[in-house]
């Protein structure tokens, strides 16, 4: 599974990674390519960048869906590329980088994956430098040349700075960890579980036939809608 591209529409691809069941994305326009998330360390980012360059020589833009390490610590592999993220994302990376590295370096060492532990320990994340979508419900458009992509901040959900990427002409939407396929959505200490369903409902108003979660295989509209409905249900009371 690691290193496998799936073409969802003409020039719109998801890349599946065995590590953490992560899914990244690539959108090709006539003039520029857009990479969606960059993996979890310098080494993983370089693998992704190499895979992108096997498909296209176009100048690259990068968009980060949120500040968790597995989605954004590999950005150094795209030097000189503008890096777009929701307006709060860069600060979130900066204030959590030490804690994220400590937690996950320990995890990889405890599980015997010293190569990944060492790669993460040696990674200094590149911060996003193009903040967009400062308010819930706001959006920003990127012209890739003959194809316009919408960046959308639906409001606090998985984090306070989630960003979704909608490709209207292809009816594909990259949701980051607003959606997760194969496991329940991950509700961490920086999540907003009481607001997540409303944020995801805003995402689902976009015209999409394929939804790409941050982890797992692409989802149908029905699968995405069922996950939104499950988030909207109040938790069961303890017996």
N, C-alpha and C positions, 0 to 999 in steps of 0.2 A: 504493500500500500504506500510506503514512503516514497516520495518523489513521483507520484502519479498525477498527471493532468487529466481533468475531465472537462470537455468542451460543452458548455451549457447552452451557448448560442454562438453565432458567428463572432469570433474575436472576444469571447467572454469565457474565461476558464477558471475552474477551481483546482487547487493543488492539495492533495491529501498527504498528510504526514503521520507516520506511525507514532511519533513522540507526542503524547498527550492527545492523540486523535485530532490534531489540529488541522484546520482548513484555512489556507490562504487564497488569494485571488489575483487575477490578472485581467485587465480590460484593455483591448487594443483599439486605438483610434487611428485616424489617418496621419496624425503628426506626432502623437505622444502615446505612451503606454502608462497605465495606472496599476501599481502594485498595491494590493490590499493586505496589510499586516506583513511583518518581516521575520517572524519566528523568534526564538528565545535566547539566542546568544550570537556572538560574532560568527562562529563556525556554521551554525544553522542558517544565518542570514546569507552567508556566502554560498551555501548550497542553493538557496532559493534564487539568489541573483544569477548564478550560473545557469539555472534552469530557465529563467526569464530570457537570458541572452541567447539561449539555444532557439528560442521562438521569435525573437524580435531584436532589431538593432535600434529601435526608436528611443528617443530620450524618455527617461522614466520620471514619473511623479509617484510619490508614496502617500498613502493615507493609512493612518493608524486608527483602529476602531476603539481602543481604550488602552489604559496604562499598564495592564498586567503583563508580566515579563514575557510570557510565551507569545505575545502578539507584537511586541515592539522592541525587544532588546537586540534584534538582529539588524537594526537600521544602518549600522556602520557599513554594511555591504553595498549601500547605494550612495556613495559619496557624491556630493554636489546636487543631489536630487532634492527638490522642494518636498517637505514632509508636512502634510496636512493632518490636523487632528482637531477635535473639539477644543474650545478655548481653555478649558480647565485641565486638559490632558498633560501638558508639559509639566505643570506644577505637580500634578499627581505622580508622574514618573520621578521627578526630582526628590520629592519628600519620602517616597517609598522604596527607592532603589536599594538602599542598604538592607532594609528588612526583607524585601523580596529575594535578594541574592542570598542572604543568610538562611532563609527558610528553604529555598529550593536547592542550594548547594548541599545543605545537610540532607535533604531528601534524596538527592542523587547519590551521595556518598553512602547513605544508609542502605540504598537498594543496590549498591555495587556498581553503579555507572560512574566510574571515576572520570572518564573522558568528558562526559557532559558536565559533571560537577566542576572540573577544572576549566572548561570552556566558559561556563557561566561566571565562575569566580574571576576570570580574567577579562570579562566584558564590561566596558563602560558605555552605557546606553547613550545614543544620540537623541537629543530632545527634539520633538516636533518644532518647526520654525514658522509654520503658517497656520495660526489659530483661526478657526472658523466657527460659525454657528453658536454664538454666545448664549442664546436663549432657547428654552424648550420650544420645539416646534419650528425653529429657524432652520434654514437650509442654505447651501452654497453650491454653485454650479461650476464644474470644470469642463472646459471645451478641449477635447482630445483631438480635434480635427475630424469633422464629420460625425462626431458622436459626443453628446453632452451627458455628463454624469452628475447626478445630484447627491451631495453629502447632506445628511439629515441628522439633527440632534433631537430625538423625540422626547427628551426629558430624563430625569433620573430613573435608573432601572438596575441593570447589572452593576453599574457604577454611576457616579454623578456626571460622567463625561462621555457617555456612549455615542458613537457615530455609526450610522448605517450608510451604505453606498448603494444607490439605486441606478440601474442602467435602463432607462425607460424604453429605448428602442429595441432592447433585447428581452424585456420583461424579466429581468433578473435583479434580485436584491441581496446584497451581502449584509448580514445582520450582526456580524461579530457575535459576542456572547449574549446578546439579547435572545438568541435562539441557540439550542443545543440539541443535537440529534444523537440518540443512543444512550442518553443519560438525562436526568432531570437538570434544569438550569442550575448553575452554581451560584448559591447565595452566600457570598462572603461578607466580611465585616464592613466593606465599603459599598454594599448593595442597598437598594431601596425596595424591599419586597412589596411594600404597600402601594408603590407607584409603578411597579414593573408592568403590570397588565395594561395600564393606561398608555404607557410609553410604547409597548409592543402593538397595541391597537392602532396607534398613530402610524407606526411603520407599515402595518397591514393595509392601510388606506392606499398605499402605492400600488400601481398596476404591475403585478409580478406573477409569473407562472412558476418560477423557481426561487426558493429562498435558501441562501447559503449560510449555515450556522457557523459559529466560530469553532465548533468541534463536531465532527460527524459528517455524514453524507448530506448533499443538498436535499431540501425538503419540498414537498408539494404545498400549494396554498392550504389544503385541508389539514396537513400535518402542522403547519405553522399556526393555523387558527385553533387547532386543538390544544397546542401548547399555551397559546394566549389564554384560552378559556380555563385551563388548569391553574394558571397563575392568578386568574380573577376569582377563583373559588376560595372562600375563607378556609384557613386550616382547621382540621378536625380537633375538637376538644379532646384532651387527654382522658382516657377511661378512668 
